[in-house]
């Protein structure tokens, strides 16, 4: 993974990126980009940088972890927290969100993103780096176990 990612003319330190999501221009047409942007890189502080890469392409090029159901790629360097999301009387979004992804910005403020992906799959992919959740063989390889060596006894045992 690179230390600095070039996005257009901007140089962005990788540790400042939280995730990348698809870029969908506003239907009201107030913002008319001059380039065919396909992704929005979201920084820890929620500022964004537009990119011509899709979230999948960005993830593959930079070692991010893709959540296919949301088409969101998370940064493996960021410590995320995950909780189940349930709509309330005060907040009931149109989409059937299931998970809240949380992190802290550089000032210590809590930041969030709602996801359609179930919490267990978000944990498997975004936090653990599994490529196929629920399949242990596809997880990151673990260090091989060290063989045990017999300890040498300093004094012989008394026979009974």
Beta strands, then each sheet from edge to edge (+ up, - down):
strand 1: 4-7
strand 2: 10-13
strand 3: 17-22
strand 4: 39-43
strand 5: 48-51
strand 6: 65-67
strand 7: 72-74
strand 8: 81-84
strand 9: 99-104
strand 10: 110-115
sheet 1: 1+ 2-
sheet 2: 5+ 4- 3+ 7- 6+
sheet 3: 8+ 9- 10+
end
